[in-house]
């Protein structure tokens, strides 16, 4: 018969073996940046655009676009410029429990 353990009992040891909560949060952020970059690349391809097309619209190199799409460059301003180059717009929302606010800015400035 198998012995089952509660997640709350084994999680601390696993987190510690991975380098602690901070390392776990860093890994989560890196994974999310990779996912975001992948999704942006998928959108670019669905629009029939190349990395060079987006690079030209942003005024950056094709290698910069590649870095964005791999999740290696994920600052807000860079992502906003990328989205703008695809013809989209960034929407920021603030969440306070059940309250959600859409924040409308004046646009992005060049990074």
Residue pairs with C-beta under 8 A, 6 or more apart in sequence:
15 21
15 24
18 24
18 27
30 71
32 71
33 71
33 72
33 74
34 70
34 71
35 71
36 71
36 74
36 79
37 68
37 69
37 70
37 71
37 72
37 74
38 69
38 71
40 68
40 69
40 79
40 82
40 83
40 86
41 69
43 86
43 88
44 50
44 51
44 53
44 54
44 69
44 86
47 86
47 87
49 86
51 62
51 65
51 66
51 69
52 62
52 65
54 65
54 82
54 85
54 86
55 61
55 62
55 64
55 65
57 85
58 64
58 65
58 81
58 82
58 85
59 110
64 73
65 82
67 73
68 74
68 78
68 79
68 82
75 111
76 90
77 108
77 109
77 110
77 111
78 111
79 90
80 90
80 108
81 108
81 110
81 111
83 89
83 90
84 90
84 108
90 108
91 102
92 102
92 103
92 105
93 100
93 101
93 102
93 103
94 100
94 101
94 103
95 101
